[in-house]
Amino acid sequence: MNAETAAVQPAGSGMMTGARWRRLLLRMILMAGALFLIMGPLLSLLIWSFAEKWYWPSPWPLEWGTSYWSKVFEGKMMDALISSFLIATAVTVICLIISIPLSYMLARYRIPGRTILLLLFLLPQAFPQLPVFSNAMVLMYRWDLVGTWTGVILIHLVGSVVFCIWTMVSVFQSIPTSVEEASTMLGASKLRSFFTITLPLAVPGVIASSLLVFLYSLDEFTGSLLIGAPFKTTLPVFMYNAAMGYEMQIASVTAILLMLPGIILLLLMQKFMKSEYLSAFGRV
Amino acid sequence: MQIRIERLTKTYANQRGINQIDLTLPEGGLTAIVGPSGCGKTTLLRTLAGLIKPDSGAIRFGGKDVTYAPPQHRGATMVFQNYALWPHMSVFDNIAYGLKLRRTPAAEIELRVTDVLRRVEIDPADVKKRHPQQYSGGQQQRIALARALVVQPHLLLMDEPLSNLDAKVRQRLRVEIRNIQQSFGITALYVTHDQEEALSMADYVVLMNEGRIEQAGTPKEVYYQPSSYFTAHFLGDSHTLHVRRGAEMKRLVVRSCDMTIGSRAEQLPPGSARDYPLAESVEGGWQLTGEVTNHLFIGSSYRHMVRIGSQTFFADADEAYEPGVYRLHLPEERAYWFEPEGQGADTGGRMISGVTA
């Protein structure tokens, strides 16, 4: 009993101060280590993006400057950036149009073979991406879609529709049927009930999964390279080309630009993602 | 509006359906459907709502056949166990939803929402700003009731509306729902598994069991004149005793409060240890001899554990009786006799150990 109350005592008692300092120091060292592990590579990217000249064995760039930044913003990078954002927007919109009605029906109605259908959507994810995408490429050659924006959007949809549907099914399942029944009993048609009650209640989930899709499309590389390159270049493909050409500075600037929307959107998503969606995720 | 249900049938694989239900809900009255879980009461309610399509039979609202009409065209509204309010709308918008669908002018909506809120005792002052989840459970159910009543439905359906509330709020809302229903003069159907709720609120009680109507009548009728063993056993705090009445073997249903403990007896009469002890006919009723083993204080009275033969039941009394052998009296009109055989549907055998008829 006494030991317990002593441990709960606030910092005031002088006896504890030494132990407290030691604990604080240990914690700070651990935090610094973690920070280095996480931020180290990012920091190196940042340094590289401002390095004008940097030869081995110098530990620091020999010359600092922003010339690569302006180079990137003047050159083809801007085109890639804009098309990446346009594609991500298109993919998100199309993905939502496909998956909202589909996942609503999967969540609400006893569709025969529901489980199989959901697993079928998951199938492309079960195999390594490269063979799936190269097979898709063969198909797209037949329809003349390789090297077109339509082709790139389609290949992004292959991956994104899957997790959009899986998250949206659990979003709709978390909305009790009685709220819809209450509105139909008051005279609303099924469609009206969906648009005035169910969809507004699903909005946080819709936002969360559309952010996921947007990010997926923005960062998608393999499919974009196979289908789009060299005629259509998204930002990740651009970065890859830059890195392959040993333009470390261009690659670093692009990488930083690619990271920013991810960080911002993930922060946004934290606000909208409810734990019940995650707990219901994948419950068939 | 009078609601008529004719030979309504809906079968499910798991036998929770309804079978050949004939029922008339009197205009302006509150009908309560009560029964154990799985008796089909919710299926019946949801079929009336139009949320379930029946296999056969007919539902008439007034003279109109609505058997296969979709829920939005029936003019029935519903109050749910989980309130089913819409958290993304203000309380005002929740209640005005049905009126907006009916293209009621804005000024009239305002008036009617304010009026209905007064009648369910919710302060109409800040309902445009506040959302349902900012109210307590009892208040939320009042809001749900207001939302269902404001459109002046032909029929108000209530699906265990008080089950999620705590005992005190439930007691109060029982009375209030009853008053509100009467003041609106609305035909209402109330589904509950709580027999006390059904008896205290309804004009008309319908007892359901295994998809059929077991008995229907006023609360007093079904309580005091149970027509079947199931009704007698389901309503009130009932126990089943297997006893001999003369030479006949009978099932006797007795409620805790009906049996009175009388004078002490010297000893148990011969043969009373058997499974079918004798019920003696005395002036004005029946007399059994049993052994009081112990008692519990339950607030308003003492509950005695009484053994008759190998059977145990409870008898309530205003004073505590010491353990011992007593004569027990049961008034004639409180003794419900049933044949021991045909136990297919009964659950009454649970008080008896090892008895087979």
Interface residues (C-beta under 8 A of the other chain):
Chain A: P176 S178 V179 E181 A182 S183 T184 M185 L186 G187 A188 S189 R192 T196 I197 P200 L201 V203
Chain B: A49 L51 P70 P71 Q72 H73 A76 T77 M78 F80 Q81 N82 A84 L85 W86 P87 H88 Y97 G98 L101 R102 A144 R147 A148 V151 L157
